[in-house]
Amino acid sequence: MGSQSSALRWNANTSSRIEDLDFYIGDEALSPSAANYAVKYPIRHGIVEDWDLMERFWEQCIFKYLRAEPEDHYFLLLKS
């Protein structure tokens, strides 16, 4: 099982237009309020296995937690 911080959970029954916004990350993804959502772990054993989910994770972190517009800031992601 992956780490809790990398857990993503989203509603597979939503339309494709809403799907990009209808998901939870981390502790929220593992909470009872998200019980009807599918759980995915984009990172396994320290390696990103699902880059699309990882991109969703980064987007939500930038918008929701940093409250920043990606167009206004530069982000550098490194693979070690």
ROLUM-13028 format. One record per atom (N, C-alpha, C): residue number from 0; residue in three letters; z, y, x. Coordinates in Angstrom, 2 decimals. Each point is the difference from the previous one (the first is absolute). Example, Ala and Ser with C-alpha at 12.3 -4.5 7.8 and 13.67 -1.06 7.14 Angstrom:
2
ATOM  num  residu        z        y        x
ATOM    0     ALA     7.80    -5.69    13.19
ATOM    0     ALA     0.00     1.19    -0.89
ATOM    0     ALA     0.00     1.20     0.90
ATOM    1     SER    -0.72     1.05    -0.35
ATOM    1     SER     0.06     1.19     0.82
ATOM    1     SER     0.73     1.09    -0.77
//
This chain:
80
ATOM  num  residu        z        y        x
ATOM    0     MET     0.00    -1.18     0.85
ATOM    0     MET     0.00     1.18    -0.85
ATOM    0     MET     0.00     1.24     0.89
ATOM    1     GLY    -0.75     1.03    -0.39
ATOM    1     GLY    -0.06     1.23     0.77
ATOM    1     GLY     1.25     0.83    -0.18
ATOM    2     SER     0.06     1.10     0.71
ATOM    2     SER     1.16     0.87    -0.13
ATOM    2     SER    -0.06     0.75    -1.32
ATOM    3     GLN     1.16     0.42    -0.49
ATOM    3     GLN     0.05     0.71    -1.28
ATOM    3     GLN    -0.74     1.32     0.06
ATOM    4     SER     0.01     0.66     1.15
ATOM    4     SER    -0.65     1.30     0.10
ATOM    4     SER    -1.51    -0.10    -0.13
ATOM    5     SER    -0.57    -1.18     0.26
ATOM    5     SER    -1.45    -0.14    -0.10
ATOM    5     SER    -0.43    -0.67    -1.30
ATOM    6     ALA     0.92    -0.22    -0.93
ATOM    6     ALA    -0.36    -0.63    -1.27
ATOM    6     ALA    -0.71     1.01    -0.89
ATOM    7     LEU    -1.10    -0.42    -0.60
ATOM    7     LEU    -0.70     0.81    -0.98
ATOM    7     LEU    -0.10    -0.81    -1.28
ATOM    8     ARG     0.21     0.65    -1.11
ATOM    8     ARG    -0.08    -0.70    -1.29
ATOM    8     ARG    -0.78     0.89    -0.94
ATOM    9     TRP    -1.02    -0.56    -0.66
ATOM    9     TRP    -0.76     0.79    -0.95
ATOM    9     TRP    -0.37    -0.82    -1.21
ATOM   10     ASN    -0.37     0.71    -1.06
ATOM   10     ASN    -0.33    -0.60    -1.28
ATOM   10     ASN    -1.46    -0.43     0.03
ATOM   11     ALA    -0.24    -1.29     0.00
ATOM   11     ALA    -1.36    -0.52     0.06
ATOM   11     ALA    -0.75     0.17    -1.32
ATOM   12     ASN     0.69     0.38    -1.06
ATOM   12     ASN    -0.63     0.14    -1.31
ATOM   12     ASN    -0.53     1.40    -0.29
ATOM   13     THR     0.10     0.91     0.94
ATOM   13     THR    -0.46     1.37    -0.25
ATOM   13     THR    -1.48     0.12     0.29
ATOM   14     SER    -0.62     1.05    -0.52
ATOM   14     SER    -1.40     0.25     0.29
ATOM   14     SER    -0.15     0.44     1.45
ATOM   15     SER    -1.19    -0.12     0.54
ATOM   15     SER    -0.22     0.31     1.41
ATOM   15     SER     0.26     1.47     0.32
ATOM   16     ARG    -0.18     0.90    -0.96
ATOM   16     ARG     0.25     1.42     0.25
ATOM   16     ARG     1.47     0.29     0.19
ATOM   17     ILE     0.86    -0.70    -0.73
ATOM   17     ILE     1.44     0.23     0.09
ATOM   17     ILE     0.63    -0.85     1.09
ATOM   18     GLU    -0.65    -1.08     0.37
ATOM   18     GLU     0.55    -0.98     0.93
ATOM   18     GLU     0.46     0.63     1.32
ATOM   19     ASP    -0.71     0.99     0.50
ATOM   19     ASP     0.35     0.62     1.28
ATOM   19     ASP     1.36     0.69    -0.04
ATOM   20     LEU     0.45     0.41    -1.17
ATOM   20     LEU     1.26     0.72    -0.12
ATOM   20     LEU     1.13    -0.85    -0.56
ATOM   21     ASP    -0.31    -1.15    -0.54
ATOM   21     ASP     0.98    -0.82    -0.71
ATOM   21     ASP     0.56    -1.10     0.90
ATOM   22     PHE     0.83     0.39     0.97
ATOM   22     PHE     0.63    -0.98     0.86
ATOM   22     PHE     1.30     0.54     0.57
ATOM   23     TYR     0.83    -0.89     0.50
ATOM   23     TYR     1.29     0.35     0.61
ATOM   23     TYR     0.00    -0.47     1.44
ATOM   24     ILE     0.84     0.64     0.83
ATOM   24     ILE     0.12    -0.34     1.42
ATOM   24     ILE     1.46    -0.23     0.34
ATOM   25     GLY     0.24    -0.95     0.91
ATOM   25     GLY     1.33    -0.22     0.56
ATOM   25     GLY     1.01    -0.49    -1.01
ATOM   26     ASP     1.19     0.62     0.00
ATOM   26     ASP     1.07    -0.41    -0.91
ATOM   26     ASP    -0.41     0.15    -1.46
ATOM   27     GLU    -0.80     1.02    -0.31
ATOM   27     GLU    -0.48     0.18    -1.38
ATOM   27     GLU    -0.84    -1.20    -0.43
ATOM   28     ALA    -0.78    -0.56     0.91
ATOM   28     ALA    -0.85    -1.16    -0.32
ATOM   28     ALA     0.82    -1.23    -0.31
ATOM   29     LEU     1.18    -0.09     0.56
ATOM   29     LEU     0.84    -1.18    -0.20
ATOM   29     LEU     1.05     0.20    -1.09
ATOM   30     SER    -0.01     1.16    -0.65
ATOM   30     SER     0.99     0.30    -1.04
ATOM   30     SER    -0.39    -0.69    -1.32
ATOM   31     PRO     0.98    -0.21    -0.88
ATOM   31     PRO    -0.29    -0.62    -1.30
ATOM   31     PRO    -0.98     0.79    -0.86
ATOM   32     SER    -0.08     1.31     0.18
ATOM   32     SER    -0.92     0.80    -0.81
ATOM   32     SER    -1.46    -0.31     0.30
ATOM   33     ALA    -0.27    -0.64     1.14
ATOM   33     ALA    -1.36    -0.35     0.38
ATOM   33     ALA    -0.25    -1.50    -0.16
ATOM   34     ALA     0.79    -0.66    -0.82
ATOM   34     ALA    -0.07    -1.46    -0.13
ATOM   34     ALA    -1.35    -0.50    -0.52
ATOM   35     ASN    -0.73     0.79    -0.76
ATOM   35     ASN    -1.29    -0.44    -0.54
ATOM   35     ASN    -1.16     0.28     0.94
ATOM   36     TYR     0.29     0.43     1.19
ATOM   36     TYR    -1.04     0.34     0.97
ATOM   36     TYR    -0.12    -1.12     1.04
ATOM   37     ALA    -1.19    -0.16     0.56
ATOM   37     ALA    -0.24    -1.01     1.03
ATOM   37     ALA     0.49     0.53     1.35
ATOM   38     VAL     0.63    -0.86     0.81
ATOM   38     VAL     0.51     0.41     1.31
ATOM   38     VAL    -0.97    -0.44     1.09
ATOM   39     LYS    -0.30     0.91     0.91
ATOM   39     LYS    -0.84    -0.29     1.17
ATOM   39     LYS     0.68     0.57     1.23
ATOM   40     TYR    -0.21    -0.63     1.13
ATOM   40     TYR     0.51     0.47     1.28
ATOM   40     TYR    -1.19     0.21     0.94
ATOM   41     PRO    -0.40     1.25     0.24
ATOM   41     PRO    -1.16     0.24     0.86
ATOM   41     PRO     0.26    -0.33     1.47
ATOM   42     ILE     1.28    -0.09     0.39
ATOM   42     ILE     0.36    -0.29     1.39
ATOM   42     ILE     0.69    -1.35     0.05
ATOM   43     ARG    -0.49    -0.88     0.86
ATOM   43     ARG     0.62    -1.31     0.22
ATOM   43     ARG     0.20    -0.19     1.49
ATOM   44     HIS     1.22    -0.30     0.37
ATOM   44     HIS     0.35    -0.25     1.41
ATOM   44     HIS    -0.42     1.17     0.89
ATOM   45     GLY     0.15     1.22    -0.52
ATOM   45     GLY    -0.30     1.19     0.78
ATOM   45     GLY    -1.47     0.35     0.11
ATOM   46     ILE    -0.86    -0.69    -0.74
ATOM   46     ILE    -1.44     0.24     0.07
ATOM   46     ILE    -0.50     0.39    -1.39
ATOM   47     VAL    -0.79     1.08    -0.07
ATOM   47     VAL    -0.59     0.42    -1.27
ATOM   47     VAL    -1.08    -1.01    -0.38
ATOM   48     GLU     0.19    -0.65    -1.15
ATOM   48     GLU    -0.97    -0.99    -0.47
ATOM   48     GLU    -0.86     0.53    -1.14
ATOM   49     ASP     0.47     1.00    -0.72
ATOM   49     ASP    -0.77     0.56    -1.11
ATOM   49     ASP    -0.07     1.52     0.19
ATOM   50     TRP    -1.10     0.46     0.57
ATOM   50     TRP    -0.14     1.41     0.33
ATOM   50     TRP    -0.12     0.88    -1.23
ATOM   51     ASP    -0.55    -0.50    -1.10
ATOM   51     ASP    -0.09     0.79    -1.24
ATOM   51     ASP     1.39     0.31    -0.54
ATOM   52     LEU     0.87    -1.00    -0.02
ATOM   52     LEU     1.37     0.23    -0.46
ATOM   52     LEU     0.76     0.91     0.96
ATOM   53     MET    -0.26    -0.16     1.29
ATOM   53     MET     0.67     0.85     0.99
ATOM   53     MET    -0.41     1.46    -0.19
ATOM   54     GLU    -1.27     0.22    -0.34
ATOM   54     GLU    -0.46     1.36    -0.26
ATOM   54     GLU     0.71     0.59    -1.22
ATOM   55     ARG     0.19    -0.80    -1.05
ATOM   55     ARG     0.75     0.46    -1.17
ATOM   55     ARG     1.43     0.37     0.38
ATOM   56     PHE     0.60    -0.83     0.84
ATOM   56     PHE     1.36     0.24     0.48
ATOM   56     PHE     0.07     1.36     0.71
ATOM   57     TRP    -0.92     0.24     0.92
ATOM   57     TRP     0.00     1.26     0.74
ATOM   57     TRP    -0.25     1.19    -0.93
ATOM   58     GLU    -0.94    -0.15    -0.93
ATOM   58     GLU    -0.29     1.09    -0.93
ATOM   58     GLU     1.24     0.38    -0.81
ATOM   59     GLN     0.71    -0.99    -0.52
ATOM   59     GLN     1.19     0.31    -0.79
ATOM   59     GLN     1.08     0.62     0.88
ATOM   60     CYS     0.15    -0.47     1.22
ATOM   60     CYS     0.99     0.59     0.92
ATOM   60     CYS    -0.33     1.45     0.29
ATOM   61     ILE    -1.27     0.30     0.21
ATOM   61     ILE    -0.42     1.37     0.31
ATOM   61     ILE     0.22     0.91    -1.21
ATOM   62     PHE    -0.46    -0.43    -1.17
ATOM   62     PHE     0.10     0.84    -1.19
ATOM   62     PHE     1.41     0.08    -0.55
ATOM   63     LYS     0.66    -1.15    -0.19
ATOM   63     LYS     1.28    -0.03    -0.69
ATOM   63     LYS     1.17     0.35     0.89
ATOM   64     TYR     0.03    -0.54     1.21
ATOM   64     TYR     1.17     0.19     0.85
ATOM   64     TYR    -0.14     1.18     0.96
ATOM   65     LEU    -1.17     0.20     0.57
ATOM   65     LEU    -0.21     1.16     0.87
ATOM   65     LEU    -0.41     1.24    -0.79
ATOM   66     ARG    -0.48    -0.21    -1.22
ATOM   66     ARG    -0.49     1.07    -0.86
ATOM   66     ARG    -1.01     0.88     0.72
ATOM   67     ALA    -0.96    -0.68     0.59
ATOM   67     ALA    -1.02     0.69     0.79
ATOM   67     ALA    -1.39    -0.36    -0.51
ATOM   68     GLU    -0.94     0.88     0.23
ATOM   68     GLU    -1.40    -0.26    -0.29
ATOM   68     GLU    -0.64    -0.50     1.29
ATOM   69     PRO    -0.56    -1.20     0.00
ATOM   69     PRO    -0.59    -0.54     1.22
ATOM   69     PRO    -1.10     0.89     0.59
ATOM   70     GLU    -0.71     0.73    -0.87
ATOM   70     GLU    -1.06     0.88     0.48
ATOM   70     GLU     0.55     1.16     0.84
ATOM   71     ASP     1.28     0.33    -0.20
ATOM   71     ASP     0.60     1.13     0.71
ATOM   71     ASP     0.72    -0.41     1.28
ATOM   72     HIS     0.10    -1.30     0.26
ATOM   72     HIS     0.75    -0.49     1.16
ATOM   72     HIS    -0.77    -1.12     0.68
ATOM   73     TYR     0.26    -0.15     1.28
ATOM   73     TYR    -0.59    -1.10     0.76
ATOM   73     TYR     1.03    -1.10     0.15
ATOM   74     PHE    -0.45    -1.24    -0.16
ATOM   74     PHE     0.87    -1.16     0.18
ATOM   74     PHE    -0.65    -0.91     1.03
ATOM   75     LEU     0.81    -0.49     0.91
ATOM   75     LEU    -0.49    -0.91     1.02
ATOM   75     LEU     0.74    -1.32    -0.16
ATOM   76     LEU    -0.73    -1.05    -0.28
ATOM   76     LEU     0.58    -1.33    -0.13
ATOM   76     LEU    -0.47    -0.84     1.18
ATOM   77     LEU     0.94    -0.61     0.67
ATOM   77     LEU    -0.32    -0.78     1.19
ATOM   77     LEU     0.29    -1.47    -0.23
ATOM   78     LYS    -0.83    -0.82     0.56
ATOM   78     LYS     0.21    -1.45    -0.03
ATOM   78     LYS     0.48    -0.41     1.37
ATOM   79     SER     1.15    -0.65     0.04
ATOM   79     SER     0.52    -0.39     1.32
ATOM   79     SER    -0.28    -1.45     0.30
//
